[in-house]
């Protein structure tokens, strides 16, 4: 994918936003990685362009000074843009796998299960669990679905509901989100 636009919808009782995430692939590296610039424009929450390094296994890196400009939706999208995201995973309905990116005191797993497959488009159930223990505990869960184009190596549609819980200094905060991402354009896709 050389570049594309993905609309974003983030809703909760207090906030509702619709907009887009622009993904511009700057480079494909020899080790299977990507360099991607992501920019989010949504009503009430525009974010600056951030350059991501996406390894073949979906590990995502960016300059820590840009952490405030990176949304959870952008992180999920960057992982799904990894050139090795699907790689050799099975496409038969019922097949499943887990991606475990736990380390450095953080537990992080993503679970995928194939629910459908037609014309290079695989439909998956998706669940994420992340936890950080300690005085400033953090936990995040997501459940939803993902449609992935195995020929173009790009997510076509994702929808999930999530919950984030933070605890600090005896106080706790919970945030609930519902997100829908839909690929609008892809410069590598051939016109019908």
Beta strands, then each sheet from edge to edge (+ up, - down):
strand 1: 3-11
strand 2: 16-28
strand 3: 34-42
strand 4: 47-54
strand 5: 60-61
strand 6: 96-100
strand 7: 106-118
strand 8: 121-132
strand 9: 138-149
strand 10: 154-168
strand 11: 171-186
sheet 1: 5+ 4- 3+ 2- 1+ 11- 10+ 9- 8+ 7- 6+
end
